[in-house]
Amino acid sequence: MLTSIPALLTPPETEQLLAERFKTLRLQAGYKRITLAARAGVSPASLKRFETTGQVSLKNLLRLAHALGRLPEFADLFTPPEARSLAELREMTRQKTPKRGKI
């Protein structure tokens, strides 16, 4: 299992790490692949591909996480940064979110 510092992982390394963690959780819960795949509503081949290569669609990843009771862990992804001061909070609330990127 990869034990690198998460901030230094590449996307393929992150895929593999998530796959390894997921497989461990599945086995700890006592599920066979076919059972969990059916419970999640994904094909057994998709689950096998995820656990062996780390590649999975977002839709299937969320379904699999839900089947293992781990969907709430996705709630903190892509949240805006928290203000570190009252002045920063005021500035954040005053600024409008751009409709498109500049670069």
N, C-alpha and C positions, 0 to 999 in steps of 0.2 A: 504494500500500500504506500502511496506517496505521502510523505510527511513534510513536504516543503512548506515554506511560509506562503499562505494563500495569496497574498498580494503579489508574489513573484511568479505565480503559475501562469503558463500560457493557456489559451483556450483549449487546446487538445489535452493538456495535463489536467485542467479543471474538469473536462468531460470524463476523463478516466477516474479521477478522484470521486466525483459524484456517483459514477457507476459502481465503483467498489463500495462506497458507503451505502448505496441503495441495496445492493445485493446482500450486504451484511445485515441491514435492517429486515429485509425480506426473510432471510434465514432465521434471524432471531425471533421473528413473529411466527415462524413455523410454516410458512407458505411454500408450496411448490410453485414453479413459474406458471404453470398452466392454471392453477387455482387463482393466483393473484391477477394474472392477465384477464381471466374471466370476471373477476370481481371488479377490476378497474375498467373493463370494457375496451381493452386493447388486445391486439393479436399476440399470441405467445411468441411469434417471431419478432415482433417489435420489442417486447420485453427482453428477449434473449439478445437482440442487437444492442439494446441499451446497456445491459449488464456486461457485455463482452467488448463493445467498442466505445461506449459512452454516447453514442449518437441516438437521439430521440427527438421527436417533435415536441414543441412546448405543450401542445394540447395533450399528448400522451404522458408527458412528464407530470403535468398537473393531475391527470387522472390517476396515475400510479401513486403519486404523493397522497392524494385523497384516500385511496384504498388502504394506505398504511397509516392514515390519521396524521399525516405530516403536512397537509396543505397550509395550515396557518403559518408555517415557516417562510412561505413566499410573501407574506404580507409586508415585510420590511424591505423587499427589493425595490430599488429605484425610488425611494422616498427622497424628497428634497432635503438638503442639508439643514440642520437646526441652526438657529441664530445663536451666536455666542455672547451677544450683548443686547441690551435694549435698543441701542442705536441701530444695530444690524437688523433687528426684528422690524423696526420702523421702516428701514430702507427696503427690506424684502417685501413688506406689505404695500409699500408705495409704488414699487416697480411693477409694470405689467409684464406678463409672460409673452415673449415674442411669438408671432405666428409662424415664422420661418427662420431658418438659420442664416447667418451672414457669410459664412466661409464656404 
